[in-house]
Structures are given as structure tokens and as C-alpha cells.
Amino acid sequence: MADVAVAATVLSATAPTADLLTNAEGGTQVTASDIAVLTVDDDAASYVVVVYASGGAAVATVLAGDNPPAMRAGLGNVAHTVPASDTVAFVVEAARHLQDNGTIRIDIDTNTCQVSFLKIPRTV
């Protein structure tokens, strides 16, 4: 398993953004059995992850974080099924999934996916 960094797209209240929910536009390719690594910061109020399974169905498992800083890490991992040739978007809870190095890790199982990471700033 290799770590694959996924760059964030910061959403704006004043400028439109491309259709990020269609095939995870601008996403990073993460192959099966690799880990998508998302770097978070205090500038964002919320995080949305968009996963597109370009071939067969896949499972994107958001791994439980370290406690601390993830005080809800005890709730465990969250698995999201991504149907073949389809897109799934979900909110990631830092209180449950944040690692002590400031990242959130998502295990991509079975098939290669495109992963996009959207930050919603507190100012939006």
C-alpha cells in the first residue's frame, strides 16, 4: 500500500467552481489498495470527499484517527461503497478521522478511483 497525496480544492462563496461531482473532476487517481491522504487545516469548517469509481465498484474506507486529536476515533472506520462508473460524495468528520500528523486517510479497495478533496472555508 502506498500513500497518495490528494490536493484540496478550496470552495469560494464568490466564484463558481467546476462540476466537481462529475467523475471527481480534477481528482487524483488512487489505485486499489492504496491510501488517499488528505491534509487538513484550521481554515476550513467542513471537508467533502468525492470518489469516482471509473471501472468496477470500489469501497472507500475513511480510517479512524488517533486519539488525540480525534476524540471520536473510538467509533472506528467508515466505509462508503462506490458503484461502478459512479460518484459518491461524503462529509468527513475530523473529530473522528483526524490523524496526529494533520491528515485524514482513506483506503481505496478493489478498483482504482478518482478522489477529490473539497474544503469549505469558515468564511463561506
LUMNUTOR-60929 format. One record per residue: residue number from 1; chain; x, y, z of N, C-alpha, C in turn. Coordinates in nm, 4 decimals. Layout:
BEGIN
<NUM, 'A', <X, Y, Z>, <X, Y, Z>, <X, Y, Z>>
...
//
This chain:
BEGIN
<1, 'A', <0.0838, -0.1178, 0.0000>, <0.0000, 0.0000, 0.0000>, <0.0880, 0.1236, 0.0000>>
<2, 'A', <0.0551, 0.2142, -0.0894>, <0.1289, 0.3393, -0.0991>, <0.0379, 0.4547, -0.0605>>
<3, 'A', <0.0975, 0.5604, -0.0045>, <0.0239, 0.6823, 0.0248>, <0.0212, 0.7690, -0.1001>>
<4, 'A', <-0.0970, 0.8228, -0.1329>, <-0.1130, 0.9115, -0.2476>, <-0.1736, 1.0415, -0.1965>>
<5, 'A', <-0.0988, 1.1512, -0.2063>, <-0.1479, 1.2807, -0.1606>, <-0.2559, 1.3322, -0.2546>>
<6, 'A', <-0.3663, 1.3797, -0.1972>, <-0.4762, 1.4368, -0.2745>, <-0.4831, 1.5851, -0.2410>>
<7, 'A', <-0.4619, 1.6695, -0.3407>, <-0.4645, 1.8143, -0.3199>, <-0.6069, 1.8616, -0.2939>>
<8, 'A', <-0.6190, 1.9637, -0.2130>, <-0.7500, 2.0182, -0.1789>, <-0.7928, 2.1239, -0.2799>>
<9, 'A', <-0.9228, 2.1292, -0.3037>, <-0.9847, 2.2374, -0.3773>, <-1.0623, 2.3188, -0.2754>>
<10, 'A', <-1.0293, 2.4465, -0.2636>, <-1.0974, 2.5328, -0.1675>, <-1.2148, 2.5997, -0.2374>>
<11, 'A', <-1.3350, 2.5779, -0.1848>, <-1.4539, 2.6359, -0.2454>, <-1.4672, 2.7814, -0.2036>>
<12, 'A', <-1.5317, 2.8613, -0.2885>, <-1.5464, 3.0034, -0.2645>, <-1.6928, 3.0430, -0.2726>>
<13, 'A', <-1.7301, 3.1412, -0.1908>, <-1.8669, 3.1915, -0.1957>, <-1.8862, 3.2902, -0.3099>>
<14, 'A', <-1.7754, 3.3401, -0.3676>, <-1.7869, 3.4448, -0.4689>, <-1.7510, 3.4001, -0.6103>>
<15, 'A', <-1.6923, 3.2821, -0.6241>, <-1.6524, 3.2363, -0.7570>, <-1.7034, 3.0942, -0.7795>>
<16, 'A', <-1.7609, 3.0680, -0.8970>, <-1.8093, 2.9326, -0.9237>, <-1.6924, 2.8351, -0.9395>>
<17, 'A', <-1.7218, 2.7095, -0.9103>, <-1.6227, 2.6034, -0.9224>, <-1.6730, 2.5042, -1.0255>>
<18, 'A', <-1.5827, 2.4420, -1.0986>, <-1.6206, 2.3421, -1.1988>, <-1.7059, 2.2329, -1.1362>>
<19, 'A', <-1.7736, 2.1568, -1.2181>, <-1.8601, 2.0488, -1.1707>, <-1.7744, 1.9392, -1.1071>>
<20, 'A', <-1.7458, 1.9547, -0.9801>, <-1.6566, 1.8640, -0.9096>, <-1.7213, 1.7301, -0.8773>>
<21, 'A', <-1.8522, 1.7213, -0.8890>, <-1.9199, 1.5976, -0.8539>, <-1.9368, 1.5040, -0.9730>>
<22, 'A', <-1.8918, 1.5452, -1.0904>, <-1.8993, 1.4592, -1.2080>, <-1.7635, 1.3938, -1.2280>>
<23, 'A', <-1.7559, 1.2667, -1.2074>, <-1.6322, 1.1905, -1.2247>, <-1.5156, 1.2464, -1.1424>>
<24, 'A', <-1.5470, 1.3091, -1.0295>, <-1.4444, 1.3665, -0.9412>, <-1.3468, 1.4514, -1.0217>>
<25, 'A', <-1.4015, 1.5436, -1.1008>, <-1.3215, 1.6295, -1.1890>, <-1.1996, 1.6851, -1.1174>>
<26, 'A', <-1.0861, 1.6735, -1.1808>, <-0.9632, 1.7257, -1.1226>, <-0.9108, 1.6416, -1.0081>>
<27, 'A', <-0.9701, 1.5245, -0.9886>, <-0.9300, 1.4380, -0.8789>, <-0.7964, 1.3702, -0.9024>>
<28, 'A', <-0.7503, 1.3053, -0.7999>, <-0.6245, 1.2324, -0.8039>, <-0.6536, 1.0844, -0.8170>>
<29, 'A', <-0.5847, 1.0170, -0.9083>, <-0.6052, 0.8733, -0.9260>, <-0.5399, 0.7981, -0.8111>>
<30, 'A', <-0.6194, 0.7146, -0.7449>, <-0.5696, 0.6313, -0.6358>, <-0.6008, 0.4870, -0.6725>>
<31, 'A', <-0.4977, 0.4073, -0.6875>, <-0.5171, 0.2691, -0.7300>, <-0.5608, 0.1813, -0.6137>>
<32, 'A', <-0.6155, 0.0665, -0.6485>, <-0.6651, -0.0278, -0.5484>, <-0.5567, -0.0602, -0.4464>>
<33, 'A', <-0.5947, -0.0671, -0.3220>, <-0.5084, -0.0987, -0.2081>, <-0.4149, 0.0149, -0.1684>>
<34, 'A', <-0.4292, 0.1331, -0.2302>, <-0.3510, 0.2487, -0.1885>, <-0.4341, 0.3350, -0.0939>>
<35, 'A', <-0.3677, 0.4297, -0.0292>, <-0.4314, 0.5167, 0.0682>, <-0.4308, 0.6599, 0.0145>>
<36, 'A', <-0.5490, 0.7213, 0.0052>, <-0.5596, 0.8634, -0.0277>, <-0.5329, 0.9410, 0.1006>>
<37, 'A', <-0.4382, 1.0348, 0.0936>, <-0.4002, 1.1127, 0.2116>, <-0.4429, 1.2570, 0.1905>>
<38, 'A', <-0.5297, 1.3056, 0.2797>, <-0.5839, 1.4410, 0.2717>, <-0.5253, 1.5231, 0.3858>>
<39, 'A', <-0.4654, 1.6358, 0.3554>, <-0.4093, 1.7218, 0.4590>, <-0.5129, 1.8274, 0.4961>>
<40, 'A', <-0.5460, 1.8352, 0.6247>, <-0.6475, 1.9292, 0.6720>, <-0.5807, 2.0438, 0.7476>>
<41, 'A', <-0.6570, 2.1518, 0.7663>, <-0.6068, 2.2654, 0.8425>, <-0.7233, 2.3339, 0.9133>>
<42, 'A', <-0.6925, 2.4343, 0.9919>, <-0.7956, 2.5033, 1.0692>, <-0.8726, 2.6068, 0.9889>>
<43, 'A', <-0.8332, 2.6304, 0.8630>, <-0.9005, 2.7312, 0.7820>, <-1.0353, 2.6836, 0.7296>>
<44, 'A', <-1.0605, 2.5548, 0.7337>, <-1.1836, 2.5006, 0.6771>, <-1.2806, 2.4616, 0.7872>>
<45, 'A', <-1.4077, 2.4842, 0.7599>, <-1.5123, 2.4448, 0.8534>, <-1.5568, 2.3016, 0.8275>>
<46, 'A', <-1.5556, 2.2621, 0.7013>, <-1.6009, 2.1286, 0.6642>, <-1.5167, 2.0748, 0.5493>>
<47, 'A', <-1.5191, 1.9424, 0.5357>, <-1.4461, 1.8742, 0.4292>, <-1.5411, 1.7788, 0.3589>>
<48, 'A', <-1.5369, 1.7794, 0.2262>, <-1.6170, 1.6881, 0.1466>, <-1.5208, 1.6097, 0.0579>>
<49, 'A', <-1.5426, 1.4790, 0.0511>, <-1.4621, 1.3934, -0.0349>, <-1.5527, 1.3411, -0.1454>>
<50, 'A', <-1.5027, 1.3439, -0.2689>, <-1.5761, 1.2930, -0.3840>, <-1.4930, 1.1795, -0.4426>>
<51, 'A', <-1.5558, 1.0625, -0.4573>, <-1.4850, 0.9460, -0.5108>, <-1.5620, 0.8941, -0.6317>>
<52, 'A', <-1.4886, 0.8764, -0.7422>, <-1.5462, 0.8220, -0.8651>, <-1.4769, 0.6908, -0.8979>>
<53, 'A', <-1.5556, 0.5839, -0.9106>, <-1.5018, 0.4530, -0.9483>, <-1.5132, 0.4410, -1.0991>>
<54, 'A', <-1.4004, 0.4567, -1.1684>, <-1.4027, 0.4609, -1.3137>, <-1.4249, 0.3245, -1.3782>>
<55, 'A', <-1.3936, 0.2190, -1.3082>, <-1.4138, 0.0847, -1.3626>, <-1.5225, 0.0135, -1.2835>>
<56, 'A', <-1.4807, -0.0892, -1.2103>, <-1.5747, -0.1627, -1.1271>, <-1.6001, -0.0917, -0.9959>>
<57, 'A', <-1.6941, -0.1445, -0.9208>, <-1.7289, -0.0878, -0.7903>, <-1.6078, -0.0905, -0.6975>>
<58, 'A', <-1.6079, 0.0002, -0.6013>, <-1.4977, 0.0091, -0.5059>, <-1.5533, 0.0446, -0.3687>>
<59, 'A', <-1.4690, 0.0308, -0.2680>, <-1.5037, 0.0725, -0.1328>, <-1.3980, 0.1721, -0.0873>>
<60, 'A', <-1.4433, 0.2888, -0.0414>, <-1.3543, 0.3919, 0.0135>, <-1.3765, 0.3923, 0.1645>>
<61, 'A', <-1.2762, 0.3497, 0.2396>, <-1.2887, 0.3404, 0.3849>, <-1.2096, 0.4520, 0.4505>>
<62, 'A', <-1.2803, 0.5419, 0.5178>, <-1.2160, 0.6504, 0.5914>, <-1.1689, 0.5902, 0.7236>>
<63, 'A', <-1.0369, 0.5914, 0.7436>, <-0.9795, 0.5246, 0.8611>, <-0.9982, 0.6081, 0.9873>>
<64, 'A', <-1.0190, 0.5391, 1.0986>, <-1.0319, 0.6070, 1.2272>, <-0.9025, 0.6818, 1.2573>>
<65, 'A', <-0.9155, 0.7939, 1.3242>, <-0.7996, 0.8765, 1.3555>, <-0.7306, 0.8331, 1.4838>>
<66, 'A', <-0.6357, 0.9149, 1.5242>, <-0.5646, 0.8951, 1.6509>, <-0.6388, 0.9738, 1.7599>>
<67, 'A', <-0.6355, 0.9219, 1.8786>, <-0.6968, 0.9925, 1.9908>, <-0.5896, 1.0235, 2.0934>>
<68, 'A', <-0.5506, 1.1528, 2.1162>, <-0.5933, 1.2699, 2.0417>, <-0.5187, 1.2827, 1.9106>>
<69, 'A', <-0.5649, 1.3634, 1.8190>, <-0.6648, 1.4693, 1.8269>, <-0.8071, 1.4248, 1.7956>>
<70, 'A', <-0.8288, 1.3065, 1.7425>, <-0.9644, 1.2635, 1.7037>, <-1.0355, 1.2026, 1.8244>>
<71, 'A', <-1.1094, 1.2849, 1.8945>, <-1.1760, 1.2407, 2.0176>, <-1.2848, 1.1365, 1.9920>>
<72, 'A', <-1.3348, 1.1265, 1.8695>, <-1.4384, 1.0275, 1.8367>, <-1.3813, 0.9088, 1.7586>>
<73, 'A', <-1.2496, 0.8918, 1.7641>, <-1.1832, 0.7836, 1.6908>, <-1.2359, 0.6458, 1.7305>>
<74, 'A', <-1.2808, 0.6322, 1.8532>, <-1.3325, 0.5046, 1.9015>, <-1.4533, 0.4539, 1.8246>>
<75, 'A', <-1.5166, 0.5410, 1.7478>, <-1.6302, 0.4976, 1.6663>, <-1.5850, 0.4163, 1.5459>>
<76, 'A', <-1.4550, 0.4203, 1.5150>, <-1.3991, 0.3348, 1.4105>, <-1.4032, 0.3926, 1.2704>>
<77, 'A', <-1.3714, 0.3060, 1.1752>, <-1.3690, 0.3412, 1.0335>, <-1.5095, 0.3615, 0.9792>>
<78, 'A', <-1.5187, 0.4303, 0.8654>, <-1.6459, 0.4445, 0.7929>, <-1.6214, 0.4031, 0.6491>>
<79, 'A', <-1.6957, 0.3035, 0.6016>, <-1.6804, 0.2534, 0.4649>, <-1.7932, 0.3065, 0.3771>>
<80, 'A', <-1.7559, 0.3550, 0.2586>, <-1.8520, 0.4049, 0.1596>, <-1.8377, 0.3215, 0.0331>>
<81, 'A', <-1.9466, 0.2625, -0.0127>, <-1.9458, 0.1848, -0.1366>, <-1.9646, 0.2793, -0.2544>>
<82, 'A', <-1.8781, 0.2650, -0.3543>, <-1.8855, 0.3468, -0.4748>, <-1.9226, 0.2539, -0.5900>>
<83, 'A', <-2.0438, 0.2686, -0.6451>, <-2.0850, 0.1812, -0.7548>, <-1.9966, 0.1995, -0.8788>>
<84, 'A', <-1.9914, 0.0981, -0.9612>, <-1.9129, 0.1033, -1.0853>, <-1.9546, 0.2218, -1.1705>>
<85, 'A', <-1.8569, 0.2937, -1.2250>, <-1.8796, 0.4095, -1.3119>, <-1.9741, 0.5116, -1.2496>>
<86, 'A', <-1.9587, 0.5338, -1.1200>, <-2.0465, 0.6261, -1.0485>, <-1.9648, 0.7066, -0.9487>>
<87, 'A', <-2.0281, 0.8083, -0.8920>, <-1.9635, 0.9005, -0.7998>, <-2.0367, 0.9007, -0.6666>>
<88, 'A', <-1.9604, 0.9072, -0.5588>, <-2.0160, 0.9198, -0.4245>, <-1.9460, 1.0372, -0.3570>>
<89, 'A', <-2.0231, 1.1216, -0.2898>, <-1.9660, 1.2335, -0.2147>, <-2.0075, 1.2181, -0.0684>>
<90, 'A', <-1.9145, 1.2482, 0.0218>, <-1.9461, 1.2367, 0.1642>, <-1.8654, 1.3376, 0.2448>>
<91, 'A', <-1.9221, 1.3766, 0.3597>, <-1.8552, 1.4677, 0.4522>, <-1.7657, 1.3856, 0.5426>>
<92, 'A', <-1.6465, 1.4376, 0.5708>, <-1.5520, 1.3699, 0.6592>, <-1.5460, 1.4475, 0.7906>>
<93, 'A', <-1.5614, 1.3764, 0.8997>, <-1.5615, 1.4364, 1.0327>, <-1.4212, 1.4284, 1.0933>>
<94, 'A', <-1.3569, 1.5427, 1.1076>, <-1.2212, 1.5452, 1.1631>, <-1.2182, 1.4895, 1.3053>>
<95, 'A', <-1.3212, 1.5125, 1.3831>, <-1.3241, 1.4645, 1.5213>, <-1.3199, 1.3126, 1.5308>>
<96, 'A', <-1.3476, 1.2462, 1.4213>, <-1.3454, 1.1003, 1.4178>, <-1.2261, 1.0447, 1.3395>>
<97, 'A', <-1.1790, 1.1186, 1.2383>, <-1.0827, 1.0626, 1.1439>, <-0.9465, 1.1317, 1.1389>>
<98, 'A', <-0.9258, 1.2397, 1.2114>, <-0.8006, 1.3144, 1.2036>, <-0.6852, 1.2371, 1.2668>>
<99, 'A', <-0.5755, 1.2275, 1.1923>, <-0.4534, 1.1639, 1.2420>, <-0.3686, 1.2688, 1.3142>>
<100, 'A', <-0.2756, 1.2245, 1.3972>, <-0.1937, 1.3192, 1.4730>, <-0.0971, 1.3992, 1.3867>>
<101, 'A', <-0.0822, 1.3621, 1.2586>, <0.0044, 1.4382, 1.1683>, <-0.0750, 1.5363, 1.0811>>
<102, 'A', <-0.2042, 1.5573, 1.1125>, <-0.2856, 1.6537, 1.0397>, <-0.3450, 1.6017, 0.9104>>
<103, 'A', <-0.3531, 1.4697, 0.8953>, <-0.4098, 1.4116, 0.7734>, <-0.5326, 1.3270, 0.8045>>
<104, 'A', <-0.6076, 1.3024, 0.6999>, <-0.7168, 1.2049, 0.7026>, <-0.6820, 1.1027, 0.5961>>
<105, 'A', <-0.6968, 0.9745, 0.6287>, <-0.6534, 0.8664, 0.5395>, <-0.7749, 0.7854, 0.4928>>
<106, 'A', <-0.7793, 0.7609, 0.3605>, <-0.8897, 0.6858, 0.3010>, <-0.8321, 0.5698, 0.2212>>
<107, 'A', <-0.8670, 0.4489, 0.2625>, <-0.8217, 0.3272, 0.1957>, <-0.9141, 0.2990, 0.0771>>
<108, 'A', <-0.8553, 0.2886, -0.0417>, <-0.9321, 0.2561, -0.1626>, <-0.9144, 0.1071, -0.1892>>
<109, 'A', <-1.0265, 0.0338, -0.1883>, <-1.0232, -0.1115, -0.2014>, <-1.0785, -0.1546, -0.3373>>
<110, 'A', <-1.0272, -0.2585, -0.3916>, <-1.0766, -0.3304, -0.5093>, <-1.0431, -0.2670, -0.6425>>
<111, 'A', <-1.0854, -0.1428, -0.6701>, <-1.0654, -0.0818, -0.8015>, <-1.0112, 0.0603, -0.7901>>
<112, 'A', <-0.9420, 0.1036, -0.8939>, <-0.8870, 0.2386, -0.8990>, <-0.9993, 0.3418, -0.8998>>
<113, 'A', <-0.9776, 0.4527, -0.8273>, <-1.0762, 0.5600, -0.8180>, <-1.0101, 0.6957, -0.8392>>
<114, 'A', <-1.0916, 0.7930, -0.8737>, <-1.0501, 0.9330, -0.8749>, <-1.1014, 0.9935, -0.7441>>
<115, 'A', <-1.0139, 1.0597, -0.6703>, <-1.0517, 1.1157, -0.5410>, <-1.0291, 1.2663, -0.5431>>
<116, 'A', <-1.1333, 1.3420, -0.5072>, <-1.1241, 1.4867, -0.4918>, <-1.1530, 1.5217, -0.3465>>
<117, 'A', <-1.0880, 1.6279, -0.3004>, <-1.0985, 1.6712, -0.1611>, <-1.1362, 1.8184, -0.1612>>
<118, 'A', <-1.2531, 1.8504, -0.1094>, <-1.3047, 1.9872, -0.1117>, <-1.3051, 2.0454, 0.0294>>
<119, 'A', <-1.2529, 2.1652, 0.0418>, <-1.2553, 2.2356, 0.1696>, <-1.3590, 2.3478, 0.1615>>
<120, 'A', <-1.4415, 2.3565, 0.2629>, <-1.5400, 2.4640, 0.2715>, <-1.4904, 2.5589, 0.3806>>
<121, 'A', <-1.4384, 2.6746, 0.3420>, <-1.3826, 2.7680, 0.4402>, <-1.4884, 2.8207, 0.5371>>
<122, 'A', <-1.4432, 2.8617, 0.6526>, <-1.5329, 2.9177, 0.7527>, <-1.6003, 3.0461, 0.7029>>
<123, 'A', <-1.5400, 3.1120, 0.6063>, <-1.5940, 3.2381, 0.5547>, <-1.7078, 3.2200, 0.4550>>
<124, 'A', <-1.7358, 3.0975, 0.4143>, <-1.8421, 3.0727, 0.3162>, <-1.9753, 3.0664, 0.3872>>
//
